[in-house]
């Protein structure tokens, strides 16, 4: 009887503790923070007191809510051992955050409490120790680097400087300094666009490049970022549209496609990234009048792209999949030579009658046919 009473008491106590914990969490004050580490890992606290990687990541520039202690000034932090499958866990400090209604833990130096998300928009932004332009350091923040802007100040020379906090990848630590305000932007679309441009520059996947850059035109970005998007578009276009490398007119050449149960796309530019205008199907004819000077290789076949007409559609088709149609052309030179030979024989026999020669030629033609 006493044992059953004890079990019930423990259950009630556990439920009460959970209820109090939830009420405490709801009552906790939170403050807004900016993620300053690219692909920041999110951790969850397990029943055994260890931290497990949730396999979710947040992009730099993302805003989260940080739980604060009762004083409202200190983040709610705990020390816990990480649970990993690759190596032995190590004990480190984590900060509790809320993101999209869920609670997670993160490494403290990867977030910046307060301030405004910003991004470096120029190729390089020199870092200063103070707002004095004479206190320049050897460090620079590269374009697309996401920072947390903590305030702007005027220099003696009238220049505006921004105090920023950033994540230093080389030392895996959080650092701060001043940069010229003209080299930063707090426009959210600028942050999104520059992060996408960094991905575009890092990949060799042309389709991914095209897909990413096509989404950027819908963003409301600042002028210099818009120029960068335009430059990226041109680089992608040069890499895919072979017509930019030059084309040449050719004598109209007829082709056909001789693969059953398949088809070739007719595209608006000489590239597999081009828009599909129609199809060339089995035994359809295509008359080409132009081809690219540059070639591409698909399925171990290297050829130019050809421009022409098929089924009333003007467009480009990769030549490596086409089969030329050999047209039967009458050999006029051969017939002329044959006629001269016949004429010479008649002349040698002393026959000067043109009509008779004509009849002879006709007789020979008939016999040959």
Protein Blocks (a to p, Z undefined) as FASTA:
>chain_A
ZZmmmmmmmmmmmmmmmmmmmmmmmmpccdddddfbghiacddddfkopacdehiacdeh
iacdddddfkopaccddddddddfkbccdddddddddeehiacdddfklpceehjddddf
bfbdcddfblcfklccfbdcdehiacddfbdcddfkopacdddddddfklopacdddddf
klgcfbfklmmmmmmmmmmmmpcbfklmmmmmmmmmmpccdfklmmmmmmmmmmmmmmmm
mmlnopcdddddddddfbehiacdddfbdcfkbccfbdcdehiacddfbdcfbdcdeehi
acddddddeehiacdddfklpccdddddddfklmmmmmmmmmmmmmmnopabfklmmmmm
mmmmmmmZZ
